Amino acid sequence: MLLAIGSTAAGRPDWSRLLSAPPDWFCSAEGQRATANILSFQAVHGDWPKNVDTVAAPFAGDRRTLRGTFDNGATVNEIRFLARAHAATGETATADAVRRAVEHLLAAQYANGGWPQSHPPGEGYSRHITFNDGAMVNVMELLREVDREPHFAFLGDEIRRRARSAFARGVECILRCQVRVNERLTVWAAQHDELTFEPRPARAFEPVALSAGESAGILRLLMSLPEPSPDVRRSIAGAVAWYDAARLTGVRQVSRDGDKLIVRDSTAPPLWARFYEIGSNRPIFAGRDGVVRYRLADIERERRVGYAWYGDWGAAVARDFARWRQTVGAESAASPAQSEFSRSVNLQTSNHK
């Protein structure tokens, strides 16, 4: 069968399509080409580069120049693909590549349970514990699959046990990174210091801040735990309360003449800024000069349109929280205020679909 492999609008592989392919596709000529192409992009350390279509064509350069990362969804989906390919074909090359990649993920974890953006981490901001763009959460979700999913069974019990242990230590790291303000649990920054767990900046336009964008993915992971500990429950409760307090109402983001603007609109669904100032909880923005400002209009147009400054992340949190309450028990999982947050945000969002 032909899968008609295509790329997304961002020029990346269409992983949702590829990873749902039936086993016989991986044995086809098309599937074999895709597998060979992905194998050709595996870097020396065992990971894959970001923002590259690793499926469409083979890498033609010197593999020693490839720089792998966990950023922007890189590496984890290549591992998923190759594990499925091995389950279908039994080829040694795919098994070896997956084993090397998973060993790399395990080696990259800090002793405190966190993951940097890439490994070896280097001296820049990539060395920090990285939640930005889902880097650490993506790694943890992959390792949970290594532990549980049948198509990773070929790795053996010892690697699967190590993956399970790494995931558990990752959860502990997440709990230690959660920011407290006036002794109250809030959410997470996009990066945290690899030694002190304190929030840290990255690029000039990514200042120290509470991140509504990245924290939504962290919460989704915590809510997926089948038997949440009291500490996990407290973490979730604190973060959900923060999303309730941080929602912006009466405003809407619009595109106009190729620019992004915030306008008043009393009928708009709730909105969240990507970054909030720690302490004041005011939305903050920064351009390439690194200066923190309080209005999107005050940074240069290139950064206004080139970054996701606002989103509906809190609406996803509210939906996830409502489901989580039903799973773990509403009485022990939510205060009346938190229950109202889920109800009101979900109602407002559904009214605007």
FENHU-V408311 format. One record per backbone hydrogen bond with DSSP energy under -0.5 kcal/mol. NH is the residue of the N-H (numbers start at 1). CO is the residue of the C=O. If there is no record, write none. Layout:
# FENHU-V408311
NH/CO  NH/CO
This chain:
# FENHU-V408311
8/12  11/8  14/6  15/13  17/14  18/14  19/15  20/17  21/18  25/22  26/22  26/23  27/23  27/24  28/24  28/25  31/25  32/28  33/29  34/30  35/31  36/32  37/33  38/34  39/35  40/36  41/37  41/38  42/39  43/47  44/63  46/43  48/69  54/52  57/53  63/61  65/62  66/63  68/66  69/48  70/117  73/70  74/71  76/74  77/73  79/75  80/76  81/77  82/78  83/79  84/80  85/81  86/82  87/83  88/84  89/85  90/86  95/91  96/92  97/93  98/94  99/95  100/96  101/97  102/98  103/99  104/100  105/101  106/102  107/103  108/104  109/105  109/106  110/114  113/110  116/108  117/126  118/126  127/124  128/125  129/192  130/115  131/129  131/190  132/190  134/131  135/132  136/130  138/134  139/135  140/136  141/137  142/138  143/139  144/140  145/141  146/142  147/143  148/144  149/145  152/149  153/150  155/152  156/153  160/156  161/157  162/158  163/159  164/160  165/161  166/162  167/163  168/164  169/165  170/166  171/167  172/168  173/169  174/170  175/171  176/172  177/173  178/174  179/187  181/184  184/181  186/179  192/129  193/198  197/193  200/191  202/203  202/206  206/203  210/276  211/188  212/210  212/274  213/274  215/211  216/212  217/213  218/214  219/215  220/216  221/217  222/218  223/219  224/220  224/221  225/222  228/225  233/229  234/230  235/231  236/232  237/233  238/234  239/235  240/236  241/237  242/238  243/239  244/240  245/241  246/242  247/243  247/244  248/271  252/263  254/261  256/259  259/256  261/254  263/252  263/261  265/250  268/265  271/248  272/311  274/309  276/210  277/282  281/277  284/275  285/293  287/291  290/287  293/285  298/295  299/296  303/300  304/300  305/301  306/302  309/307  311/272  315/312  316/312  317/313  318/314  319/315  320/316  321/317  322/318  323/319  324/320  325/321  326/322  327/323  328/324  329/325  333/329  334/330  339/335  340/336  341/337  342/338  343/339  344/340  345/341  346/342  347/343  348/344  349/345  350/346  351/347  352/349  353/350
